[in-house]
Amino acid sequence: MKNRVRELREERGWTQVDLGNRLNVSRQTIYAIESGLYDPSLPLALAIGKVFNRAVEEIFDSDSTDERTVHSAKIKGRR
Amino acid sequence: MSEEKGMLSEWNKRYAIEYLVALGLSIAAAAFCIPAARTARSELVRIGVMALIVAAILVMSFAVYRHFRRVDEFIRHLMVECFAVAGAFAMAAALAYALLEMAGLPEISMWWIFGGTALVWNLWMLRAVRR
């Protein structure tokens, strides 16, 4: 899933470590989220929204969700 | 907490301390218990003495568990991945060598499987956190 975490972090002049410390997570986790390697859990996504004072959907782009996730959501929707 | 290195460095520091203490206990228990068990006359005493080593190993496992609980969700995800890869390696290595033994290769110590599994686990973790 694409997101604006890197952009919002850099706007504030924070390093990945700074953001990690604010969210109580590691720099590796911030890197993984920013580069799209890892989609955060709902509580962490909400915490990211709170730190940047933005709604979650303003930060995370649901349109760029992985094909498999979309496919699985469609299947679930049919049930 | 180190401002430059972040949370993982702090978690790893705590883990290293707890794990090394537990490892020291295990080595001390092994150094004391193995000779004691060899000289014990009663079977019950021998089992009791060797159970002390198992208890020390459980302390090591508890240190790993505490680390698992302490880290964030992504690192926890990586740890599970590393456990899975190391577990799969142990299973495949044990099965492969068991079959080779049936084909006539000499029996080897289980320490090789243990050492190999620990090595795969640590290398996979190293690869994962360096991404």
Backbone of each chain as ProteinMPNN parsed JSONL, in Angstrom:
{"seq_chain_A": "MKNRVRELREERGWTQVDLGNRLNVSRQTIYAIESGLYDPSLPLALAIGKVFNRAVEEIFDSDSTDERTVHSAKIKGRR", "coords_chain_A": {"N_chain_A": [[0.842, -1.195, 0.0], [0.591, 2.178, -0.914], [1.911, 5.12, 0.707], [2.034, 8.276, 2.576], [3.934, 8.674, 4.453], [6.757, 9.102, 4.509], [6.95, 11.567, 3.175], [5.421, 13.284, 4.879], [6.904, 13.035, 7.199], [9.38, 14.095, 6.43], [8.615, 16.688, 5.857], [8.352, 17.713, 8.379], [10.89, 17.649, 9.226], [11.899, 15.456, 10.562], [13.841, 12.593, 11.523], [13.963, 9.071, 10.614], [14.4, 7.719, 12.947], [13.542, 9.591, 14.846], [10.77, 9.681, 14.313], [10.166, 7.021, 14.805], [10.726, 6.877, 17.56], [8.719, 8.549, 18.5], [6.527, 7.01, 17.941], [7.039, 4.753, 19.304], [8.269, 2.628, 18.025], [10.632, 0.75, 15.986], [13.399, 2.071, 13.952], [13.696, 0.492, 11.737], [11.13, -0.423, 11.317], [9.799, 1.915, 10.575], [11.157, 2.453, 8.205], [10.388, 0.198, 6.718], [7.639, 0.618, 6.483], [7.545, 3.083, 5.119], [8.758, 2.4, 2.706], [6.953, 0.694, 1.661], [7.165, -1.984, 2.168], [5.951, -3.096, 4.287], [2.726, -3.154, 5.667], [1.244, -1.256, 8.141], [-0.354, -2.278, 11.273], [-3.804, -1.689, 12.25], [-3.95, -0.233, 14.807], [-1.336, 0.911, 14.798], [-1.364, 2.379, 12.425], [-3.331, 4.229, 13.08], [-2.023, 5.528, 15.15], [0.048, 6.688, 13.718], [-1.401, 8.466, 12.161], [-2.281, 10.149, 14.207], [0.116, 11.228, 15.173], [0.898, 12.767, 12.987], [-1.235, 14.367, 12.833], [-3.349, 13.878, 11.057], [-5.996, 12.332, 9.118], [-6.268, 8.776, 8.823], [-6.814, 7.844, 6.204], [-5.847, 9.93, 4.709], [-3.201, 9.565, 4.769], [-2.598, 6.91, 4.096], [-2.942, 5.205, 1.057], [-5.601, 3.679, -0.15], [-6.283, 2.905, -2.71], [-4.047, 1.941, -3.922], [-3.688, -0.566, -2.999], [-2.425, -3.863, -2.596], [-2.873, -6.246, -5.222], [-3.69, -8.881, -4.487], [-4.907, -8.483, -2.008], [-7.076, -6.904, -2.703], [-8.418, -8.685, -4.336], [-8.992, -10.709, -2.491], [-10.669, -9.257, -0.794], [-12.811, -8.802, -2.5], [-13.753, -11.392, -2.884], [-14.559, -11.978, -0.283], [-16.601, -10.129, -0.084], [-18.507, -11.177, -1.785], [-19.491, -13.305, -0.392]], "CA_chain_A": [[0.0, 0.0, 0.0], [1.371, 3.427, -0.941], [1.576, 6.028, 1.816], [2.729, 9.569, 2.55], [4.659, 8.786, 5.723], [8.067, 9.725, 4.29], [6.709, 12.986, 2.825], [4.98, 14.001, 6.082], [8.031, 13.04, 8.154], [10.403, 15.03, 5.949], [8.058, 18.048, 6.008], [8.581, 18.117, 9.767], [12.333, 17.59, 9.492], [12.198, 14.356, 11.486], [14.513, 11.409, 10.97], [13.179, 7.846, 10.854], [14.543, 7.404, 14.385], [12.658, 10.525, 15.577], [9.384, 9.224, 14.157], [10.087, 5.738, 15.519], [10.652, 7.147, 19.003], [7.39, 9.114, 18.794], [5.516, 5.944, 17.816], [7.509, 3.613, 20.095], [8.632, 1.524, 17.131], [12.02, 0.846, 15.547], [13.68, 2.744, 12.683], [13.473, -0.511, 10.694], [9.684, -0.465, 11.068], [9.466, 3.129, 9.812], [11.699, 2.25, 6.856], [9.561, -0.813, 6.031], [6.34, 1.238, 6.15], [7.763, 4.109, 4.086], [9.099, 1.813, 1.407], [5.853, -0.164, 1.213], [7.457, -3.404, 2.431], [5.096, -3.561, 5.386], [1.538, -2.342, 5.97], [1.085, -1.294, 9.608], [-1.64, -2.703, 11.834], [-4.728, -0.56, 12.444], [-3.521, 0.652, 15.901], [-0.142, 1.691, 14.43], [-1.791, 3.349, 11.404], [-4.03, 5.302, 13.806], [-0.993, 6.286, 15.885], [0.753, 7.503, 12.711], [-2.324, 9.565, 11.865], [-2.31, 11.057, 15.361], [1.401, 11.936, 15.233], [0.915, 13.765, 11.902], [-2.479, 15.139, 12.927], [-4.09, 13.66, 9.807], [-6.808, 11.107, 9.103], [-5.514, 7.631, 8.269], [-6.985, 7.752, 4.745], [-5.04, 10.975, 4.066], [-1.804, 9.1, 4.773], [-2.497, 5.63, 3.383], [-3.729, 5.202, -0.167], [-6.226, 2.357, -0.288], [-6.383, 2.563, -4.139], [-2.828, 1.252, -4.365], [-3.593, -1.822, -2.261], [-1.952, -5.056, -3.3], [-3.89, -6.971, -6.007], [-4.202, -10.053, -3.765], [-5.787, -7.997, -0.956], [-8.305, -6.47, -3.371], [-9.067, -9.911, -4.781], [-9.543, -11.396, -1.319], [-11.789, -8.444, -0.308], [-13.932, -9.048, -3.425], [-14.279, -12.729, -2.574], [-15.28, -11.879, 0.989], [-17.794, -9.339, -0.358], [-19.485, -12.025, -2.475], [-20.067, -14.293, 0.534]], "C_chain_A": [[0.888, 1.261, 0.0], [0.981, 4.303, 0.25], [2.425, 7.298, 1.752], [3.576, 9.778, 3.802], [5.996, 9.506, 5.542], [7.911, 11.239, 4.044], [6.353, 13.795, 4.084], [6.106, 14.102, 7.115], [9.065, 14.086, 7.732], [9.933, 16.485, 6.032], [8.363, 18.609, 7.393], [10.055, 18.094, 10.152], [12.714, 16.499, 10.478], [12.992, 13.272, 10.765], [13.605, 10.201, 11.215], [13.239, 7.462, 12.326], [13.615, 8.291, 15.21], [11.214, 10.036, 15.524], [9.171, 7.908, 14.913], [9.947, 5.946, 17.012], [9.296, 7.72, 19.397], [6.32, 8.027, 18.787], [5.862, 4.707, 18.643], [7.75, 2.381, 19.214], [10.07, 1.758, 16.64], [12.161, 1.625, 14.232], [13.403, 1.79, 11.522], [11.992, -0.571, 10.315], [9.255, 0.744, 10.232], [9.938, 2.976, 8.365], [10.794, 1.288, 6.065], [8.212, -0.222, 5.621], [6.523, 2.23, 4.994], [8.037, 3.506, 2.72], [8.051, 0.828, 0.911], [6.099, -1.644, 1.42], [6.494, -3.975, 3.468], [3.927, -2.598, 5.585], [1.282, -2.418, 7.473], [-0.287, -1.817, 10.029], [-2.524, -1.468, 12.01], [-4.297, 0.332, 13.618], [-2.304, 1.501, 15.539], [-0.495, 2.74, 13.372], [-2.506, 4.528, 12.075], [-3.035, 6.177, 14.568], [-0.213, 7.182, 14.931], [-0.108, 8.72, 12.349], [-2.311, 10.615, 12.968], [-1.03, 11.894, 15.438], [1.452, 13.049, 14.179], [-0.331, 14.653, 11.9], [-3.285, 15.077, 11.62], [-4.962, 12.419, 9.967], [-5.997, 9.994, 8.429], [-5.609, 7.591, 6.747], [-6.259, 8.872, 3.996], [-3.582, 10.528, 3.939], [-1.637, 7.828, 3.939], [-3.464, 5.607, 2.208], [-4.32, 3.814, -0.409], [-6.337, 1.938, -1.756], [-5.169, 1.775, -4.625], [-2.625, -0.067, -3.621], [-3.187, -2.971, -3.167], [-3.114, -5.783, -3.989], [-4.54, -8.114, -5.228], [-5.196, -9.635, -2.691], [-7.132, -7.6, -1.542], [-9.113, -7.704, -3.775], [-9.733, -10.605, -3.597], [-10.727, -10.616, -0.736], [-13.032, -8.664, -1.176], [-14.58, -10.391, -3.126], [-15.114, -12.676, -1.294], [-16.607, -11.152, 0.796], [-18.907, -10.164, -0.996], [-20.19, -12.972, -1.524], [-21.301, -13.763, 1.246]], "O_chain_A": [[1.81, 1.386, 0.807], [-0.147, 4.232, 0.739], [3.389, 7.39, 0.991], [3.895, 10.91, 4.168], [6.335, 10.403, 6.313], [8.627, 12.061, 4.615], [6.918, 14.863, 4.32], [6.245, 15.109, 7.81], [9.561, 14.857, 8.554], [10.732, 17.396, 6.247], [8.598, 19.806, 7.561], [10.422, 18.472, 11.264], [13.736, 16.602, 11.156], [12.837, 13.062, 9.562], [12.608, 10.297, 11.93], [12.271, 6.948, 12.887], [12.977, 7.823, 16.153], [10.524, 9.981, 16.542], [8.147, 7.705, 15.567], [9.147, 5.276, 17.665], [8.778, 7.429, 20.476], [5.335, 8.104, 19.521], [5.099, 3.742, 18.689], [7.47, 1.249, 19.611], [10.645, 2.826, 16.854], [11.19, 1.815, 13.499], [12.94, 2.207, 10.461], [11.645, -0.746, 9.147], [8.455, 0.619, 9.304], [9.221, 3.319, 7.425], [10.478, 1.532, 4.9], [7.701, -0.522, 4.542], [5.765, 2.221, 4.025], [7.601, 4.037, 1.699], [8.23, 0.198, -0.132], [5.345, -2.477, 0.917], [6.257, -5.181, 3.516], [4.114, -1.384, 5.662], [1.123, -3.508, 8.022], [-1.244, -1.801, 9.255], [-2.044, -0.337, 11.929], [-4.273, 1.553, 13.459], [-2.23, 2.67, 15.917], [0.015, 3.859, 13.414], [-2.311, 5.68, 11.688], [-3.179, 7.398, 14.626], [0.148, 8.304, 15.286], [0.385, 9.843, 12.247], [-2.328, 11.816, 12.699], [-1.068, 13.091, 15.722], [1.978, 14.133, 14.435], [-0.465, 15.563, 11.082], [-3.821, 16.08, 11.15], [-4.714, 11.57, 10.823], [-5.15, 10.255, 7.575], [-4.615, 7.335, 6.068], [-6.073, 8.781, 2.782], [-2.83, 11.043, 3.111], [-0.677, 7.682, 3.183], [-4.641, 5.941, 2.342], [-3.616, 2.893, -0.824], [-6.471, 0.748, -2.04], [-5.245, 1.038, -5.609], [-1.525, -0.618, -3.612], [-3.558, -3.033, -4.339], [-4.196, -5.919, -3.42], [-5.754, -8.309, -5.282], [-6.199, -10.313, -2.467], [-8.186, -7.902, -0.982], [-10.327, -7.759, -3.582], [-10.884, -11.033, -3.681], [-11.68, -11.217, -0.24], [-14.155, -8.708, -0.672], [-15.804, -10.513, -3.117], [-16.207, -13.236, -1.217], [-17.612, -11.497, 1.418], [-20.09, -9.899, -0.787], [-21.317, -13.4, -1.775], [-21.899, -14.473, 2.055]]}, "seq_chain_B": "MSEEKGMLSEWNKRYAIEYLVALGLSIAAAAFCIPAARTARSELVRIGVMALIVAAILVMSFAVYRHFRRVDEFIRHLMVECFAVAGAFAMAAALAYALLEMAGLPEISMWWIFGGTALVWNLWMLRAVRR", "coords_chain_B": {"N_chain_B": [[17.651, 5.998, 26.367], [19.018, 5.613, 23.126], [19.171, 8.314, 20.95], [20.03, 8.321, 18.342], [20.218, 5.653, 17.5], [17.783, 4.433, 18.059], [14.751, 2.541, 18.929], [15.122, -0.234, 18.542], [17.764, -0.786, 19.079], [17.836, -0.311, 21.821], [16.042, -2.282, 22.724], [17.426, -4.539, 21.871], [19.68, -4.355, 23.444], [18.709, -4.805, 26.031], [17.748, -7.368, 25.637], [20.133, -8.732, 25.018], [21.473, -8.577, 27.476], [19.733, -10.006, 29.222], [19.666, -12.457, 27.879], [22.359, -13.253, 27.835], [22.869, -13.554, 30.563], [21.153, -15.689, 31.108], [22.305, -17.579, 29.41], [24.807, -17.834, 30.595], [24.005, -18.965, 33.022], [23.037, -21.397, 32.062], [25.368, -22.556, 31.016], [26.886, -22.738, 33.347], [25.219, -24.44, 34.791], [25.347, -26.702, 33.163], [28.083, -27.291, 33.346], [28.26, -27.98, 36.009], [26.254, -29.921, 36.373], [26.494, -32.043, 34.454], [28.941, -33.555, 35.024], [28.192, -34.246, 37.642], [25.885, -35.755, 37.25], [26.947, -37.924, 35.925], [28.382, -39.193, 37.891], [26.485, -39.812, 39.737], [24.702, -42.206, 41.676], [22.098, -43.002, 41.921], [19.271, -43.29, 39.782], [17.184, -41.505, 39.915], [18.332, -39.244, 41.134], [20.105, -38.581, 39.138], [18.367, -37.852, 37.048], [17.123, -35.7, 38.276], [19.262, -33.903, 38.624], [19.987, -33.413, 35.957], [17.687, -32.174, 35.163], [18.021, -29.639, 36.082], [19.598, -28.407, 34.157], [17.8, -28.308, 32.069], [15.989, -26.535, 33.184], [17.562, -24.234, 33.234], [17.843, -23.83, 30.514], [15.242, -23.269, 29.894], [15.048, -20.784, 31.068], [16.576, -19.326, 29.273], [14.921, -19.539, 27.032], [12.809, -18.085, 27.989], [13.92, -15.553, 28.065], [14.098, -15.031, 25.347], [11.387, -15.042, 24.754], [10.521, -12.833, 26.254], [11.809, -10.81, 24.852], [10.513, -11.044, 22.441], [7.963, -10.199, 23.197], [8.534, -7.586, 23.802], [9.4, -6.163, 21.515], [8.446, -4.213, 18.556], [5.556, -4.465, 16.281], [6.406, -5.008, 13.614], [9.04, -5.978, 13.849], [8.474, -8.164, 15.405], [7.023, -9.64, 13.591], [9.095, -10.198, 11.794], [10.649, -11.763, 13.474], [9.029, -14.012, 13.817], [9.032, -14.922, 11.212], [11.738, -15.587, 10.98], [11.942, -17.632, 12.911], [10.3, -19.489, 11.669], [11.68, -20.023, 9.267], [14.082, -21.034, 10.321], [13.059, -23.241, 11.699], [12.023, -24.742, 9.585], [14.385, -25.266, 8.266], [15.679, -26.858, 10.212], [13.985, -29.064, 10.284], [14.142, -30.004, 7.639], [16.903, -30.499, 7.452], [17.259, -32.444, 9.46], [15.643, -34.496, 8.498], [16.81, -34.987, 5.982], [19.384, -35.809, 6.744], [18.756, -38.015, 8.283], [17.776, -39.758, 6.362], [20.078, -40.045, 4.836], [21.679, -41.332, 6.679], [20.359, -43.745, 6.8], [21.117, -44.632, 4.387], [23.661, -45.3, 4.844], [25.532, -43.432, 5.775], [27.658, -42.15, 8.44], [26.456, -41.875, 11.883], [25.636, -38.67, 13.161], [26.25, -36.038, 15.588], [23.51, -34.504, 17.349], [23.998, -31.933, 17.864], [24.933, -30.642, 15.627], [22.676, -30.168, 14.105], [21.319, -28.49, 15.826], [23.16, -26.342, 16.036], [23.286, -25.541, 13.341], [20.644, -24.751, 12.919], [20.425, -22.608, 14.71], [22.281, -20.919, 13.539], [21.116, -20.406, 11.012], [18.759, -19.124, 11.83], [19.845, -16.78, 13.07], [21.263, -15.626, 10.914], [19.193, -15.134, 9.109], [17.705, -13.289, 10.533], [19.519, -11.218, 10.722], [19.773, -10.532, 8.043], [17.173, -9.676, 7.61], [16.833, -7.399, 9.37], [18.639, -5.668, 8.295], [17.612, -4.727, 5.983]], "CA_chain_B": [[17.517, 5.468, 25.014], [19.845, 6.31, 22.161], [18.377, 9.08, 19.981], [20.487, 8.019, 16.991], [20.018, 4.257, 17.119], [16.364, 4.099, 18.122], [14.17, 1.587, 19.873], [15.619, -1.604, 18.351], [19.039, -0.883, 19.779], [17.506, -0.404, 23.252], [15.452, -3.611, 22.954], [18.489, -5.532, 21.699], [20.586, -4.255, 24.602], [18.053, -5.507, 27.143], [17.702, -8.791, 25.269], [21.489, -9.275, 25.136], [21.788, -8.741, 28.907], [18.929, -11.113, 29.759], [20.035, -13.721, 27.23], [23.704, -13.657, 28.267], [22.739, -14.044, 31.947], [20.538, -17.02, 31.008], [23.296, -18.463, 28.791], [25.802, -18.086, 31.648], [23.382, -19.916, 33.947], [22.97, -22.698, 31.393], [26.726, -23.119, 30.937], [27.255, -23.108, 34.723], [24.419, -25.622, 35.144], [25.892, -27.85, 32.421], [29.405, -27.613, 33.901], [28.081, -28.627, 37.312], [25.321, -31.056, 36.362], [26.896, -33.208, 33.638], [29.809, -34.451, 35.816], [27.446, -34.739, 38.82], [24.967, -36.813, 36.79], [27.758, -39.105, 35.554], [28.848, -39.906, 39.09], [25.342, -40.136, 40.621], [24.4, -43.645, 41.675], [20.652, -43.215, 41.755], [18.667, -42.81, 38.532], [16.345, -40.361, 40.275], [19.24, -38.109, 41.356], [20.639, -38.235, 37.809], [17.313, -37.117, 36.319], [16.929, -34.426, 38.992], [20.411, -33.032, 38.325], [19.898, -33.008, 34.555], [16.531, -31.269, 35.036], [18.519, -28.277, 36.348], [20.04, -27.857, 32.857], [16.572, -28.003, 31.313], [15.444, -25.307, 33.785], [18.397, -23.115, 32.773], [17.505, -23.606, 29.093], [13.924, -22.608, 29.895], [15.301, -19.363, 31.359], [17.005, -18.754, 27.982], [13.722, -19.418, 26.188], [12.004, -16.996, 28.562], [14.56, -14.299, 27.628], [13.679, -14.845, 23.945], [9.959, -14.709, 24.802], [10.395, -11.445, 26.737], [12.226, -9.961, 23.741], [9.411, -11.129, 21.477], [6.868, -9.358, 23.702], [8.971, -6.199, 23.934], [9.631, -5.492, 20.232], [7.234, -3.731, 17.874], [4.851, -5.456, 15.447], [7.161, -5.399, 12.417], [10.172, -6.81, 14.282], [7.852, -9.422, 15.846], [6.709, -10.322, 12.328], [10.372, -10.72, 11.295], [11.085, -12.854, 14.365], [8.219, -15.2, 13.488], [9.553, -15.385, 9.914], [13.036, -16.232, 11.234], [11.654, -18.905, 13.587], [9.727, -20.401, 10.675], [12.747, -20.441, 8.352], [15.005, -21.891, 11.078], [12.336, -24.487, 11.969], [11.968, -25.494, 8.328], [15.743, -25.755, 8.025], [15.952, -27.953, 11.161], [13.192, -30.213, 9.867], [14.701, -30.521, 6.385], [18.245, -31.034, 7.708], [17.121, -33.683, 10.235], [15.08, -35.518, 7.606], [17.806, -35.322, 4.955], [20.475, -36.608, 7.298], [18.209, -39.316, 8.709], [17.719, -40.593, 5.153], [21.464, -40.366, 4.457], [22.136, -42.342, 7.648], [19.796, -45.031, 6.365], [21.886, -45.046, 3.204], [24.976, -45.776, 5.265], [26.438, -42.411, 6.318], [27.799, -42.322, 9.896], [25.57, -41.062, 12.74], [26.303, -37.446, 13.638], [25.672, -35.482, 16.812], [22.372, -33.587, 17.164], [24.497, -30.56, 18.025], [25.083, -30.045, 14.299], [21.35, -29.663, 13.707], [21.05, -27.342, 16.702], [24.045, -25.246, 15.62], [22.859, -25.09, 12.015], [19.365, -24.046, 13.071], [20.712, -21.314, 15.357], [22.991, -20.096, 12.554], [20.13, -19.967, 10.002], [17.887, -18.17, 12.53], [20.547, -15.508, 13.245], [21.577, -15.037, 9.607], [17.934, -14.64, 8.521], [17.348, -12.083, 11.299], [20.484, -10.196, 10.322], [19.378, -10.139, 6.687], [15.902, -8.96, 7.703], [16.939, -6.066, 9.985], [19.536, -4.807, 7.505], [16.913, -4.274, 4.771]], "C_chain_B": [[18.362, 6.284, 24.044], [18.965, 7.003, 21.117], [18.744, 8.693, 18.55], [20.107, 6.607, 16.563], [18.577, 3.799, 17.229], [16.02, 2.965, 19.065], [14.814, 0.2, 19.769], [16.926, -1.814, 19.106], [18.818, -1.043, 21.29], [16.953, -1.796, 23.58], [16.532, -4.683, 22.88], [19.438, -5.536, 22.887], [19.999, -5.022, 25.785], [18.038, -7.013, 26.897], [19.068, -9.432, 25.478], [21.831, -9.526, 26.605], [21.051, -9.963, 29.458], [19.386, -12.458, 29.191], [21.406, -14.198, 27.705], [23.692, -14.168, 29.703], [22.2, -15.476, 31.92], [21.526, -18.031, 30.409], [24.382, -18.832, 29.802], [25.287, -19.115, 32.646], [23.372, -21.321, 33.351], [24.342, -23.36, 31.342], [27.181, -23.581, 32.323], [26.516, -24.372, 35.144], [24.977, -26.86, 34.446], [27.231, -28.286, 33.011], [29.284, -28.343, 35.235], [27.313, -29.952, 37.177], [25.813, -32.279, 35.584], [27.867, -34.123, 34.417], [29.073, -35.05, 37.021], [26.526, -35.896, 38.422], [25.732, -38.096, 36.45], [28.164, -39.925, 36.778], [27.703, -40.32, 40.009], [25.009, -41.626, 40.521], [22.921, -43.902, 41.396], [20.157, -42.603, 40.441], [17.877, -41.527, 38.777], [17.192, -39.093, 40.452], [19.77, -37.624, 40.001], [19.61, -37.402, 37.016], [17.11, -35.735, 36.947], [18.027, -33.428, 38.661], [20.327, -32.522, 36.888], [18.708, -32.065, 34.313], [16.94, -29.821, 35.298], [18.989, -27.619, 35.042], [18.823, -27.454, 32.032], [15.967, -26.703, 31.849], [16.23, -24.094, 33.301], [18.088, -22.796, 31.307], [16.137, -22.922, 28.983], [14.064, -21.119, 30.214], [15.755, -18.653, 30.077], [15.801, -18.536, 27.066], [12.849, -18.271, 26.674], [12.585, -15.631, 28.153], [14.146, -13.99, 26.185], [12.212, -14.398, 23.917], [9.745, -13.253, 25.246], [10.77, -10.459, 25.627], [11.105, -9.886, 22.702], [8.253, -10.225, 21.893], [7.229, -7.876, 23.679], [9.015, -5.461, 22.589], [8.313, -5.06, 19.57], [6.701, -4.769, 16.882], [5.655, -5.927, 14.233], [8.323, -6.317, 12.789], [9.648, -8.176, 14.756], [7.524, -10.298, 14.626], [7.986, -10.959, 11.752], [10.846, -11.894, 12.142], [10.33, -14.141, 14.049], [8.727, -15.804, 12.175], [10.871, -16.151, 10.118], [12.857, -17.578, 11.933], [11.17, -19.933, 12.564], [10.814, -20.924, 9.738], [13.704, -21.396, 9.068], [14.35, -23.25, 11.376], [12.278, -25.362, 10.727], [13.338, -26.072, 8.0], [16.036, -26.964, 8.916], [15.248, -29.23, 10.708], [13.816, -30.851, 8.611], [16.064, -31.16, 6.628], [18.154, -32.368, 8.445], [16.616, -34.813, 9.339], [16.121, -35.976, 6.577], [18.893, -36.205, 5.545], [19.989, -37.967, 7.782], [18.161, -40.273, 7.516], [19.125, -41.011, 4.713], [22.051, -41.415, 5.401], [21.635, -43.726, 7.252], [20.564, -45.566, 5.159], [23.315, -45.426, 3.57], [25.943, -44.727, 5.778], [26.525, -42.555, 7.84], [26.831, -41.433, 10.673], [26.333, -39.814, 13.168], [25.572, -36.93, 14.866], [24.513, -34.548, 16.461], [22.801, -32.126, 17.302], [24.644, -29.873, 16.67], [23.758, -29.451, 13.823], [21.028, -28.414, 14.525], [21.855, -26.124, 16.245], [23.625, -24.666, 14.273], [21.575, -24.286, 12.086], [19.586, -22.654, 13.671], [21.388, -20.373, 14.361], [22.008, -19.539, 11.516], [19.222, -18.894, 10.607], [18.569, -16.803, 12.604], [20.873, -14.837, 11.916], [20.328, -14.436, 8.967], [17.508, -13.345, 9.215], [18.242, -10.917, 10.879], [20.114, -9.632, 8.951], [18.119, -9.27, 6.746], [16.063, -7.558, 8.279], [17.845, -5.129, 9.211], [18.873, -4.282, 6.236], [16.689, -2.789, 4.836]], "O_chain_B": [[18.411, 7.51, 24.137], [18.123, 6.368, 20.481], [17.9, 8.725, 17.654], [19.723, 6.38, 15.416], [18.186, 2.853, 16.545], [16.832, 2.498, 19.863], [15.027, -0.465, 20.783], [17.164, -2.871, 19.692], [19.518, -1.809, 21.951], [17.338, -2.41, 24.575], [16.57, -5.607, 23.692], [19.939, -6.586, 23.291], [20.695, -5.787, 26.453], [18.277, -7.816, 27.799], [19.171, -10.524, 26.037], [22.409, -10.559, 26.944], [21.654, -10.839, 30.077], [19.481, -13.455, 29.907], [21.606, -15.388, 27.949], [24.416, -15.107, 30.033], [22.712, -16.359, 32.609], [21.583, -19.185, 30.835], [24.823, -19.98, 29.866], [26.016, -20.014, 33.066], [23.657, -22.303, 34.035], [24.476, -24.559, 31.588], [27.774, -24.649, 32.474], [27.092, -25.263, 35.768], [25.073, -27.931, 35.046], [27.496, -29.478, 33.163], [30.096, -29.211, 35.555], [27.674, -30.961, 37.783], [25.581, -33.415, 35.998], [27.652, -35.334, 34.47], [29.294, -36.207, 37.379], [26.399, -36.883, 39.146], [25.235, -39.203, 36.657], [28.277, -41.149, 36.727], [27.908, -41.086, 40.951], [25.031, -42.219, 39.442], [22.548, -44.871, 40.734], [20.589, -41.519, 40.052], [17.894, -40.597, 37.971], [16.822, -38.015, 39.986], [19.87, -36.423, 39.752], [19.948, -36.39, 36.404], [16.946, -34.737, 36.246], [17.757, -32.247, 38.442], [20.565, -31.343, 36.628], [18.721, -31.263, 33.38], [16.302, -28.889, 34.808], [18.8, -26.419, 34.846], [18.81, -26.407, 31.386], [15.491, -25.869, 31.078], [15.65, -23.053, 32.993], [18.075, -21.631, 30.909], [15.911, -22.102, 28.093], [13.306, -20.292, 29.706], [15.364, -17.513, 29.825], [15.675, -17.5, 26.414], [12.227, -17.57, 25.876], [11.842, -14.677, 27.923], [13.879, -12.839, 25.841], [11.84, -13.499, 23.163], [8.907, -12.54, 24.695], [10.14, -9.412, 25.475], [10.796, -8.823, 22.164], [7.637, -9.566, 21.055], [6.357, -7.016, 23.555], [8.704, -4.272, 22.525], [7.227, -5.481, 19.97], [7.316, -5.814, 16.671], [5.596, -7.1, 13.863], [8.562, -7.321, 12.117], [10.287, -9.206, 14.539], [7.721, -11.513, 14.634], [7.969, -12.098, 11.286], [11.369, -12.882, 11.627], [10.916, -15.223, 14.016], [8.838, -17.022, 12.038], [11.095, -17.205, 9.523], [13.532, -18.551, 11.597], [11.578, -21.094, 12.592], [10.867, -22.119, 9.446], [14.094, -22.427, 8.519], [15.012, -24.286, 11.311], [12.462, -26.577, 10.805], [13.455, -27.201, 7.525], [16.57, -27.971, 8.45], [15.819, -30.32, 10.738], [13.99, -32.067, 8.535], [16.36, -32.226, 6.087], [18.869, -33.314, 8.114], [17.101, -35.942, 9.413], [16.295, -37.17, 6.331], [19.285, -37.211, 4.953], [20.718, -38.956, 7.705], [18.469, -41.457, 7.65], [19.353, -42.142, 4.284], [22.821, -42.278, 4.981], [22.348, -44.725, 7.345], [20.652, -46.774, 4.938], [24.093, -45.828, 2.705], [27.057, -45.064, 6.179], [25.578, -43.028, 8.468], [26.43, -40.373, 10.194], [27.518, -39.88, 13.496], [24.44, -37.321, 15.151], [24.525, -33.887, 15.422], [22.076, -31.21, 16.915], [24.496, -28.654, 16.574], [23.723, -28.378, 13.22], [20.533, -27.418, 13.997], [21.316, -25.028, 16.087], [23.61, -23.449, 14.089], [21.426, -23.271, 11.407], [19.019, -21.664, 13.21], [21.104, -19.175, 14.34], [22.055, -18.356, 11.18], [18.948, -17.876, 9.97], [17.969, -15.787, 12.253], [20.772, -13.616, 11.797], [20.385, -13.367, 8.359], [17.012, -12.421, 8.571], [17.782, -9.788, 10.706], [20.14, -8.421, 8.731], [18.005, -8.269, 6.039], [15.492, -6.61, 7.74], [17.826, -3.92, 9.441], [19.467, -3.499, 5.496], [16.116, -2.21, 3.913]]}, "name": "protein", "num_of_chains": 2, "seq": "MKNRVRELREERGWTQVDLGNRLNVSRQTIYAIESGLYDPSLPLALAIGKVFNRAVEEIFDSDSTDERTVHSAKIKGRRMSEEKGMLSEWNKRYAIEYLVALGLSIAAAAFCIPAARTARSELVRIGVMALIVAAILVMSFAVYRHFRRVDEFIRHLMVECFAVAGAFAMAAALAYALLEMAGLPEISMWWIFGGTALVWNLWMLRAVRR"}
